[in-house]
């Protein structure tokens, strides 16, 4: 059971882990021990997340979202399998917490009377400058 908030937690059947050999330096250890963790969360089938949260989660996950509707997170930073598992779970929890926050609706406002007048004054001034660029009358 993975706890996201006080009210939301993810069941074990929604998560699956697979382990593989990690890339990068590590000497003989890197060739023997499967320390890299690939955490898979079945987000689309999860009964604990609302459709709006799933939509935001899909946008946040980006290319980590699979065609089956799962999120795949890979962690291979450390030489410890347990630590990589913790890192992957922490990333998933943070991603879900971000998706839980609904964006604020923007309230449309009208421009103030003073700002409208300043904009029109600047436009007319610019128009006068451009009008004066023409050929001067009387000189030839």
ABEGO torsion letter per residue (X at the ends): XBBABAABBBBAAABBBBBBBBBEBGEAAAAABBABBBBBBBAAABAABBAAAAAAAAAAAEAABBAAGBBBBBBAABABAAAAAAAAAAAAAAAAAAAABBBBBBBBBBBBAAAAAAAAAAAAAAAAAAAAABBBBGBX
